[in-house]
Amino acid sequence: MKNFPGWPQFDKQSYLDIEEILSSGKVNYWTGKKGMQFEQDFAKWNDSAYAISCSSGTSAVHIAVSSLNIGPGDEVIVPSYTFIATSFAVLQAGAIPVFCDVTRDHTIDPAKIAELITPRTKAIIVVHLYGVVCDMAPIMAIARQHNLKVIEDSAQCIGGLYQGRKTGNIGDIGTFSFCQGKHFTTGGEGGMVVTNDEDIAWECRAFRDHGFDVKRKIDLLTLEEQTFHVHNRIGFNYRMTEIQSAIGINELKRFDTWNLKRRKAFAAIYDQAFANMPEIESLPFTSEERENAYWLYPLVLNHDTFPVDASTVLAELKKAGIPAFKIQWPEAYGEKVYRELNGFGSANFPFKSKEYTDPKSVEYTRVVCQQARSLLPVTFSLYLHPTWSVEHIHACIQGVKQVFDKCKASL
């Protein structure tokens, strides 16, 4: 089957709003009103006390790490199985990422965290990969026991629930991505930080905007007219534009009733079709406690009964015209930047900083996250874009079954 509808698709209202914004000339966060409105709308929707918009999901994690006073001399535990941006945000803050293995559900293994904690550890970053919600209760217990902060990287899990609470609200701070391929996009890039801690929220706003003293006065333009001295800390320019915010407002309005609703319905169809198939070891984990948001639909092959690598399955699906995607970066520590300790400048900061780094913590060539590695040859994902119909989902199911039969016939 061909003609799978593309993603993203934008609400028609956004086209009108963008034209109005361009005509007004108020295209910046500080000149228009859409930026703050999107933050207020997202905070309310996510049941968060505060939301801070930003330029990308990557900048959101950088803001989160830096707002928690994490920097040189500190270590942050991160899952190995995630996009490079998660660990890079730690490096960008001058701290050291320490990689943790995952469970078969693709998320960080709570049982492996404690052994990685050192006197330098300041935080744990969890990633709700593929929209699969992490097992947060044991993670939070470990964090509280060791006085650590918890950052939820929810870039792929907008609308996920843990014990009835939306992702981003379980830890100390949460981050989201509105990049082109995510649940919805604010025009190609965009991000959001959420927290229920007022002091952290002020730090996030300051770090997002050149260290500006936002707590003193929220109106940057008026404050800069009064005094030159308005910057309290190091910060970056990670603001979201008015056009991005307008798109976000409109996508959020239809997220529950159209976007997430269809993703969950399509996932249920996949669940029913693939349950108890001998070729498949596991489907996306879900339970009464953990309700997924289904950015993608990951499948783990059973090599005991179906000794075919995921790369072969993907190649055959591509030939058949069935959209599918590879595993999402299971061993980030294997990247050249970590193997060769290629940091900032000639000093390769922070990797080779004698003042701020324990040399043992950056021996990445000796790191092996066995579970993540074992998932590499057996994991692939199907899509479930809300622009699709039930017929497209069934076409994917049929395509997978036909590929399985073809592969088995060649064994």
KAMOZI-V518630 format. One record per pair of residues at least 4 apart in sequence whose C-alpha atoms are under 6 Angstrom apart, sorted by sequence separation. I is the first residue (numbers start at 1). GAP is how many residues later the second one is. D is the distance in whole Angstrom. If there is no record, write none. Layout:
# KAMOZI-V518630
((I;GAP;D) (I;GAP;D))
This chain:
# KAMOZI-V518630
((14;4;6) (38;4;6) (42;4;6) (43;4;6) (59;4;6) (63;4;6) (66;4;5) (88;4;6) (91;4;5) (102;4;6) (103;4;6) (117;4;6) (128;4;5) (136;4;6) (143;4;6) (161;4;5) (178;4;6) (186;4;6) (207;4;5) (214;4;5) (248;4;6) (254;4;6) (255;4;5) (256;4;5) (257;4;6) (258;4;6) (271;4;6) (286;4;5) (302;4;6) (303;4;4) (318;4;6) (336;4;6) (337;4;5) (344;4;5) (348;4;6) (349;4;6) (353;4;5) (375;4;6) (388;4;6) (395;4;6) (26;5;5) (43;5;5) (65;5;6) (90;5;5) (91;5;6) (102;5;5) (128;5;5) (143;5;5) (161;5;4) (180;5;5) (206;5;4) (255;5;6) (256;5;6) (286;5;6) (317;5;5) (333;5;6) (337;5;5) (343;5;4) (344;5;5) (26;6;5) (29;6;5) (102;6;4) (103;6;5) (128;6;6) (160;6;6) (161;6;6) (168;6;4) (178;6;6) (179;6;5) (206;6;5) (342;6;6) (343;6;5) (43;7;6) (90;7;6) (102;7;4) (160;7;5) (178;7;4) (43;8;5) (178;8;6) (180;8;4) (206;8;6) (179;9;5) (87;10;6) (179;10;4) (341;10;6) (178;11;6) (179;11;6) (39;12;5) (178;12;5) (39;13;6) (178;13;5) (177;14;4) (176;15;5) (152;16;5) (176;16;5) (283;16;5) (175;17;6) (213;17;5) (175;18;5) (212;18;6) (213;18;5) (282;18;5) (80;19;5) (174;19;6) (212;19;4) (213;19;6) (281;19;5) (75;20;6) (77;20;6) (78;20;6) (79;20;5) (80;20;6) (151;20;6) (174;20;5) (211;20;5) (280;20;6) (281;20;5) (74;21;5) (75;21;5) (76;21;5) (77;21;5) (78;21;5) (79;21;5) (150;21;5) (154;21;6) (155;21;4) (173;21;6) (211;21;6) (280;21;4) (281;21;4) (71;22;5) (72;22;5) (75;22;6) (76;22;6) (77;22;6) (78;22;6) (150;22;5) (151;22;5) (152;22;4) (153;22;5) (154;22;5) (155;22;4) (173;22;5) (211;22;5) (279;22;6) (280;22;5) (71;23;5) (72;23;5) (151;23;6) (211;23;5) (279;23;5) (71;24;5) (211;24;4) (123;25;5) (125;25;6) (131;25;5) (210;25;4) (339;25;6) (122;26;5) (123;26;4) (124;26;5) (125;26;5) (126;26;5) (127;26;5) (128;26;6) (130;26;6) (131;26;4) (209;26;6) (210;26;5) (339;26;6) (58;27;6) (62;27;5) (107;27;6) (123;27;6) (125;27;6) (126;27;6) (129;27;6) (209;27;6) (210;27;6) (279;27;5) (61;28;6) (207;28;4) (208;28;5) (209;28;5) (79;29;5) (110;29;6) (128;29;6) (207;29;6) (208;29;6) (208;30;5) (330;42;5) (75;45;5) (76;45;6) (74;46;5) (75;46;4) (76;46;6) (74;47;6) (75;47;6) (76;47;5) (77;47;5) (78;47;5) (76;48;6) (327;52;6) (327;53;5) (326;54;5) (325;55;6) (325;56;5) (187;57;6) (324;57;6) (186;58;5) (324;58;5) (186;61;5) (186;62;5) (310;67;6) (309;68;5) (310;68;5) (309;69;6) (310;69;6) (322;74;6) (301;77;5) (300;78;5) (300;79;5) (299;80;6) (299;81;6) (298;82;6) (299;82;6) (298;83;4) (297;84;5) (297;85;5) (296;87;5) (60;115;6) (57;119;6) (57;120;4) (263;121;6) (263;123;6) (262;124;5) (163;126;5) (162;127;5) (259;127;5) (162;128;5) (161;129;6) (161;130;5) (60;131;6) (160;131;6) (60;132;6) (160;132;5) (56;133;5) (60;133;6) (160;133;5) (56;134;4) (57;134;4) (159;134;6) (55;135;4) (56;135;4) (54;136;6) (55;136;6) (67;136;5) (157;136;5) (54;137;5) (67;137;5) (53;138;6) (54;138;6) (53;139;4) (156;139;6) (52;140;6) (52;141;5) (63;141;6) (51;142;6) (51;143;4) (50;144;6) (50;145;5) (49;147;5) (48;148;6) (133;157;6) (133;159;6) (132;160;5) (131;161;5) (131;162;5) (131;163;5) (131;164;5) (130;165;5) (130;166;5) (105;180;6) (55;183;5) (54;184;5) (55;184;5) (54;185;5) (55;185;5) (54;186;5) (35;207;6) (38;207;6) (34;208;6) (35;210;5) (34;211;6) (38;211;5) (29;212;5) (34;212;6) (28;213;5) (29;213;6) (28;214;6) (27;215;5) (18;225;6) (14;233;5) (83;246;6) (82;247;6) (81;248;6) (81;249;4) (81;250;6) (80;251;5) (80;252;5) (94;256;6) (101;268;5) (102;270;6) (73;283;4) (72;284;5) (73;284;6) (5;383;6))
